[in-house]
Each structure stands twice: as structure tokens, then as C-alpha cells.
């Protein structure tokens, strides 16, 4: 009986710990230490590359949105090696669709120039196929932790978020609902749906009868000649009347 309870408790603990996201305290690469002044945060989570990217871009620190880390120099790579992580976790590089394999078309999520890399001795290799996401890779070399290309759908153990001083905004709107993905709480809203400011399906919309009443009230307010429209002159007149300043030309 006691053994059974221990097993049950172990299973419960395992379920509670599964897929848990743990954020480390962000660390600044200080300018006075040769850095860029940005903050870096390691996140432990079971996650694929795209989910890591979306999570990083919706995370705030000191009022600034982050992004998956972009490593653009040997100094930055060494700093991350020493202070952030050498684990095999996602970073902000990806291979553009249709690029020549294995080394063509690599880019950063921020659009920065791809002018530095620290591939491991066997990477990139596109093996077995569709290795189009960038992963920190152990062991290290003279530049610090090395990199490997992996399939973006793989589930890895986390990612690194970078927070720039100016913040980061990605204007991509994958479901075309008028709310950018970075601020969209519902990323798969059906095309043509009415959405609220969070990107989710809007509720409590006006009925057609209510809309008709609103239009009628607006026309009563400003449609002087009764043609069912309000021209700029009529609108100016309505505003003048509303404010108590009238123009004799429109008085009847």
C-alpha cells in the first residue's frame, strides 16, 4: 500500500514537472565590459524553434519585448558561453526556405547581417533533412559554444531571449487579423473574423439593427440635404452647431 502511494506521488510530480517553463534572471552584457548593453535570459522549456521564437517575442523585460538571441560576434558568443549557457538550446538563426543546402540562406530573426558564425566541425549538414533552425551545440571550441543546424520541429530543452535597449517589434501578422503576432493571443483566427485588440474573436458585436440605428442617428446629426450622405461641408456645419458656433449660411 505504501509502495503504491509512493508510485502515485512520483507520477503526479512527474506530470506537474512536465513541460514546465522556467525563466532565469536576465543578465546584462555591460558596455563597460565590452558589451552591447543588452540583457540575456535563458529559458528552460520543452519547445520547438517556432514556439521558442514566438514566446521570446512576446516576453517583456523592463518594458521591452525580446527576441531569440542573435550572436553576431566572437565576443558575444564567448560571453554567452561564460555567463548564459552551453546547453543545446534554440537561438535566433534560421535558414530561409528554398536556400541552397546546407550553408546557404542563413539569417537572424531580427534581420541583422549574417556576418559571423561558429558552426561545429560537422555543421551545417542538413542531416537527415530540413535542418533549418539554429541550436547551441556542445562541445565548445576557441570561439566558445558551437552551433548546429536542426529541424525546427524538434523539441529541445529551451532557448535564449535577448532584450535590446530599444526593444524589438516583429510586424508579422500570420493570420491577417490586423494584430501583429507579437501581441496576438489567438494566432490562428479564421480569415475574415472580427477580432478584438488581443487578436481573438470579438464578442458583444453590434447587431445589424443597432448598426442601422447608429447610422440613422448620424444622418440626423449631419445630413442637411437628405441625400443619405454627409459631405465635408455638412460635417463642418454639424460640428459648429454642436459646439455652439453657427454659420448663417446654413440657418433655415
Wavefront OBJ file of the C-alpha trace (Angstrom):
o trace
v 0.000 0.000 0.000
v 2.780 2.432 0.923
v 4.704 1.491 -2.210
v 1.623 2.164 -4.369
v 1.221 5.637 -2.825
v 4.899 6.399 -3.460
v 4.494 5.396 -7.111
v 1.358 7.536 -7.431
v 3.113 10.524 -5.860
v 6.094 10.083 -8.187
v 3.785 10.040 -11.211
v 1.985 13.184 -10.019
v 5.281 15.008 -9.505
v 6.407 13.895 -12.951
v 3.222 15.185 -14.555
v 3.472 18.506 -12.733
v 7.082 18.988 -13.816
v 6.439 18.008 -17.442
v 6.547 20.888 -19.890
v 7.270 23.422 -17.142
v 8.797 26.713 -18.298
v 11.466 28.209 -16.045
v 12.865 31.705 -16.696
v 16.326 32.559 -15.400
v 17.091 36.076 -14.182
v 18.235 38.181 -17.164
v 21.931 39.138 -17.156
v 23.294 42.281 -18.805
v 26.341 42.303 -21.069
v 27.545 45.663 -19.813
v 29.034 48.264 -22.129
v 31.870 48.965 -19.697
v 32.824 45.293 -20.024
v 32.949 45.481 -23.809
v 29.323 44.508 -24.291
v 26.294 45.939 -26.080
v 24.209 46.754 -23.006
v 21.624 44.102 -23.902
v 20.068 41.679 -21.433
v 20.063 37.893 -21.938
v 17.735 35.331 -20.388
v 17.900 31.543 -20.524
v 14.520 29.818 -20.565
v 14.146 26.127 -19.711
v 11.214 24.595 -21.580
v 10.326 21.704 -23.849
v 9.820 23.633 -27.055
v 10.324 23.661 -30.836
v 12.072 26.524 -32.647
v 8.970 28.425 -33.801
v 7.321 28.225 -30.386
v 10.554 29.475 -28.822
v 10.633 32.379 -31.298
v 7.018 33.348 -30.596
v 7.489 33.090 -26.843
v 10.657 35.188 -26.905
v 8.980 37.923 -28.958
v 6.020 38.133 -26.579
v 8.149 38.286 -23.412
v 8.707 41.636 -21.694
v 11.616 42.723 -19.528
v 11.892 46.287 -18.226
v 9.124 47.264 -20.640
v 10.949 45.914 -23.727
v 9.983 42.947 -25.906
v 12.670 40.341 -26.503
v 13.648 38.052 -29.366
v 15.602 34.833 -29.759
v 19.247 35.723 -29.222
v 21.279 36.773 -32.263
v 25.005 36.149 -31.899
v 26.901 38.434 -34.254
v 30.489 38.328 -32.980
v 33.004 36.030 -31.336
v 32.927 38.305 -28.265
v 29.180 37.819 -27.886
v 29.473 34.063 -28.385
v 32.163 33.825 -25.724
v 30.135 35.948 -23.295
v 27.095 33.703 -23.765
v 29.325 30.660 -23.249
v 30.671 32.039 -19.962
v 27.533 33.599 -18.488
v 24.373 32.180 -20.093
v 24.557 28.611 -21.398
v 26.455 25.898 -23.250
v 23.412 23.626 -23.378
v 21.798 22.504 -26.644
v 19.018 25.081 -26.803
v 17.474 27.245 -29.529
v 18.882 30.596 -30.692
v 17.639 33.084 -33.280
v 19.098 31.800 -36.531
v 17.127 30.077 -39.283
v 17.576 29.013 -42.896
v 15.328 30.715 -45.419
v 13.041 28.456 -47.443
v 14.495 27.348 -50.776
v 18.099 28.150 -49.827
v 20.996 26.087 -51.074
v 21.874 23.318 -48.621
v 23.482 23.097 -46.239
v 25.054 26.527 -45.699
v 23.050 28.920 -47.842
v 20.430 31.440 -46.754
v 21.042 31.523 -43.018
v 19.611 34.619 -41.340
v 18.781 36.182 -37.973
v 15.206 36.746 -36.778
v 15.970 40.466 -36.357
v 17.177 40.940 -39.936
v 20.743 41.698 -38.809
v 23.572 40.821 -41.181
v 24.758 37.215 -41.024
v 28.448 38.095 -40.787
v 29.563 35.702 -38.056
v 29.017 32.005 -37.333
v 30.509 29.344 -35.095
v 29.419 26.058 -36.622
v 30.628 22.832 -35.078
v 33.124 20.812 -37.115
v 30.328 18.753 -38.719
v 27.785 21.537 -39.236
v 25.803 22.682 -41.054
v 24.952 19.363 -42.692
v 21.166 19.294 -43.229
v 21.204 15.739 -41.914
v 18.913 13.917 -42.061
v 16.787 16.636 -43.741
v 15.141 20.063 -43.260
v 17.718 21.182 -40.692
v 16.684 24.848 -40.804
v 16.808 26.031 -37.177
v 19.861 27.113 -35.155
v 20.878 25.380 -31.946
v 23.698 25.913 -29.486
v 25.812 22.770 -29.627
v 28.301 21.171 -27.267
v 31.350 20.800 -27.224
v 32.909 24.244 -27.321
v 35.790 25.478 -29.484
v 38.082 28.511 -29.411
v 35.041 30.782 -30.031
v 33.060 29.220 -27.202
v 29.911 27.156 -27.587
v 29.447 25.934 -31.163
v 26.316 25.812 -33.333
v 24.371 23.107 -35.132
v 21.547 23.067 -37.658
v 18.445 21.171 -36.521
v 14.905 20.630 -37.756
v 12.768 23.455 -36.382
v 10.044 20.994 -35.331
v 12.370 19.212 -32.884
v 11.554 19.606 -29.202
v 14.603 20.915 -27.352
v 15.280 21.911 -23.749
v 14.946 25.682 -24.001
v 16.088 28.898 -25.660
v 17.794 32.236 -25.002
v 15.969 35.576 -25.116
v 17.817 38.819 -25.869
v 16.389 42.193 -24.818
v 17.729 45.203 -26.687
v 17.700 48.706 -25.207
v 15.291 49.920 -27.878
v 13.059 46.838 -27.652
v 12.096 44.622 -30.583
v 8.905 44.613 -32.635
v 8.106 41.971 -35.241
v 5.336 43.253 -37.520
v 4.468 39.809 -38.905
v 0.719 39.081 -38.867
v 0.449 35.404 -39.853
v -3.366 35.185 -39.639
v -4.021 38.610 -41.240
v -6.337 39.782 -38.468
v -4.757 43.205 -38.054
v -2.978 42.296 -34.801
v 0.744 41.516 -35.093
v 1.794 38.073 -33.893
v 3.874 39.581 -31.092
v 0.679 40.936 -29.468
v -1.747 38.291 -30.779
v -3.226 35.984 -28.138
v -5.024 33.898 -30.806
v -2.600 33.219 -33.670
v -4.989 31.108 -35.772
v -8.032 33.354 -36.053
v -10.035 32.341 -39.185
v -9.669 34.736 -42.110
v -12.406 37.371 -42.156
v -13.221 37.103 -38.454
v -13.949 40.164 -36.363
v -11.255 40.399 -33.690
v -10.607 42.456 -30.600
v -7.335 44.184 -29.736
v -5.871 40.889 -28.444
v -6.353 39.186 -31.822
v -9.102 36.865 -30.554
v -12.625 36.561 -31.935
v -14.608 39.613 -30.877
v -17.699 39.185 -28.728
v -20.598 41.525 -27.986
v -20.608 42.912 -31.528
v -23.368 45.287 -32.639
v -26.392 43.670 -34.272
v -27.479 44.878 -37.714
v -30.448 46.629 -36.109
v -28.139 48.509 -33.749
v -25.855 49.489 -36.640
v -28.862 50.813 -38.592
v -29.922 52.936 -35.614
v -26.418 54.367 -35.256
v -26.290 55.269 -38.963
v -29.757 56.898 -38.746
v -28.663 58.975 -35.737
v -25.514 60.113 -37.552
v -27.506 61.142 -40.626
v -29.987 63.082 -38.480
v -26.989 64.839 -36.946
v -25.393 65.979 -40.198
v -27.357 65.183 -43.392
v -28.801 68.614 -44.186
v -29.984 67.958 -47.756
v -31.409 64.492 -47.005
v -29.390 62.630 -49.636
v -28.317 59.895 -47.225
v -24.721 61.130 -47.083
v -22.739 63.662 -45.090
v -20.340 65.776 -47.121
v -17.467 67.728 -45.584
v -19.469 70.978 -45.563
v -22.351 69.322 -43.736
v -19.941 67.727 -41.255
v -18.337 71.105 -40.518
v -21.786 72.619 -40.013
v -22.822 69.830 -37.626
v -19.660 70.357 -35.608
v -20.272 74.105 -35.499
v -23.819 73.565 -34.220
v -22.620 71.007 -31.668
v -20.036 73.462 -30.370
v -22.471 76.406 -30.351
v -20.772 78.244 -33.233
v -23.172 78.548 -36.176
v -22.783 79.779 -39.724
v -25.722 81.915 -41.025
v -25.356 80.289 -44.433
v -26.790 77.051 -43.060
v -29.562 78.500 -40.931
v -33.051 77.843 -42.226
l 1 2 3 4 5 6 7 8 9 10 11 12 13 14 15 16 17 18 19 20 21 22 23 24 25 26 27 28 29 30 31 32 33 34 35 36 37 38 39 40 41 42 43 44 45 46 47 48 49 50 51 52 53 54 55 56 57 58 59 60 61 62 63 64 65 66 67 68 69 70 71 72 73 74 75 76 77 78 79 80 81 82 83 84 85 86 87 88 89 90 91 92 93 94 95 96 97 98 99 100 101 102 103 104 105 106 107 108 109 110 111 112 113 114 115 116 117 118 119 120 121 122 123 124 125 126 127 128 129 130 131 132 133 134 135 136 137 138 139 140 141 142 143 144 145 146 147 148 149 150 151 152 153 154 155 156 157 158 159 160 161 162 163 164 165 166 167 168 169 170 171 172 173 174 175 176 177 178 179 180 181 182 183 184 185 186 187 188 189 190 191 192 193 194 195 196 197 198 199 200 201 202 203 204 205 206 207 208 209 210 211 212 213 214 215 216 217 218 219 220 221 222 223 224 225 226 227 228 229 230 231 232 233 234 235 236 237 238 239 240 241 242 243 244 245 246 247 248 249 250 251 252
